[in-house]
């Protein structure tokens, strides 16, 4: 019974959190109906709600021998990767050919703030570790330095000002060690992640290099001890740390007290590689939903109708026990909606597929348990004992069935892009919720009403008919 | 409630032959007819229409479908905040699969009803094609590999093989039906197929779990007997679960409208195929796999 009390507390806390996430007032919106209120905090995808459409002209770099079409394909891949890394899995990236021109089209769900997504699309994402030849503080760009020692060097502005004046670094894209030029850029980076900076406050970016990059980085750091090495992204010196010791394990940190948003953007840019061309924004438009109100309405009604039939079916088949399964199903649906509202998940048609599968596994989990309890009751156990027995026997079934699906969903998440990644997210959350509902929520309800369960399945005379 | 045993396993050869035929027909259709890819995959022509009336998406679709049936399945969305003159009440972006060549374009323009005008005419790439094609094989191999390892670890290697055969069976037959009936294949269909695989795997594991339990309980029975008993013991669960899921997706297919049809079709077919495979394929096939191992 003590276990039940702990379970009950869990059940109540979890659903309260979900309901708060769902109904937390959003001052920017006006709610016209209860349904609106209920789904108001869930972000909806392009198919259901519409969003923004941004068109960019693709400007080829000078001296490239690739065709515009090849470059456009690369641009699409890089932009897709960036948006995925920053969580915009439901955005659409495609190329548009209009006559001889090639454009990039990005569609972002929701119209509230295309700002972050826009910054991610527009930037080049070119990162390198260079060499500093000179420093100057000035409001304008310092004059170009002439001389053999300054070959290839350009003035690059720093991200941070010093005493209210811009700081400029005279930077070369490579580091000179003896007569050798050492290049180290974003293509040698294996992974870039944002992490809280416990020493300086704010956020930092952690980089790990591939083996070749680690080797070059080790040579640069061992030759530039007590000197600054600039980390340049899109012609801005993010930070120019002084090298303390040679770093040989291929990991580096960019700690410049970034905000969480900044650090995530920078990490997404570095991880996704350079844009092979410049993008120039041509137009921005607001898009209505592709599925249309009529279709959404019809599918919502179809969904609710199907759900109602399931609820009735369960009560007819299992009586009071079926009512428990129904409550569990409603509980899990609310939980899922709450998580979708609380996290920044975007609901699209494929997401709805994930939800249907979740409804399926919740009903299924409950049916598995109920069938076991029936079997236990047939052999003459009291309801409370039958519930305990039914749960201990069905645990491995529910566990194995759900874990295999979650494993497959994790593969989809890590290797998939765009919508497929979004689908995997919904699936993982839904299945975890369904396991919690079946194993914990239903258990509390069943134990609570065990006194009023009538063992209609126990018939001592037909005991022989029970499975062998 | 009578608890008569149904004999699932003795006729297993027949079901396996039926499935092999279905899989072959599906494969032939997939490789010869291919799929009716939607604009998500194949790309198409993107037209911007302006109208002097304040149309809804559904009304525009109807008007355009009168000219060319192709527009019935077009991806249409309303475009807002375009600066244009007072007489224009609504603008739409319409993507159709058919590529209109320049002379087709003129023919289309002539047949447009009054008040409707084409503002621009571009071709767009299929955004989902590269994303999915390049990686889908790897995703499938790695996901199946992990499932195989997990099932081998929790059950036996032969169970893992059985589960994977059943998954491949379900995926191929469902995709085959899309190909045979030329049902538009868009991104939501990929999600539907993945969902049905998750569902079918779930079904298979439930039966396997019972077989595992019964194998531990009694070592006297033959494998065939144990498997048949296990299928029978979980039968009422299988029927109840499948029926409830079927109800949800079938109402979607019936009342969800044309836009949802490709998606709901896959889900509905998937429930049937997934249930069939876990009863008649995934478990009976274990008998063969076990026999071979013993010899």
Interface residues (C-beta under 8 A of the other chain):
Chain A: X46 X50 X53 X73 X76 X77 X80 X92 X93 X94 X95 X96 X97 X98 X103 X105 X285 X286 X287 X288 X289 X290 X291 X292 X293 X294 X295 X298 X299 X301 X302 X303 X305 X306 X307 X309 X310 X313 X314 X317 X349 X350 X353 X354 X356 X357 X359 X360 X361 X363 X364 X367 X368 X371 X393 X396 X397 X400 X401 X402 X403 X404 X405 X407 X408 X409 X411 X412 X415 X416 X417 X418 X419 X420 X423 X427 X465 X466 X467 X468
Chain B: X3 X43 X46 X56 X57 X58 X75 X76 X77 X78 X79 X80 X81 X82 X93 X120 X121 X122 X123 X124 X125 X126 X127 X128 X130 X131 X132 X135 X138 X139 X142 X143 X146 X147 X150 X151 X154 X163 X187 X188 X190 X191 X192 X194 X195 X197 X198 X199 X201 X202 X205 X206 X208 X209 X210 X213 X218 X229 X232 X233 X234 X236 X237 X240 X241 X243 X244 X245 X247 X248 X249 X250 X251 X252 X254 X255 X256 X257 X258 X259 X260 X263 X267
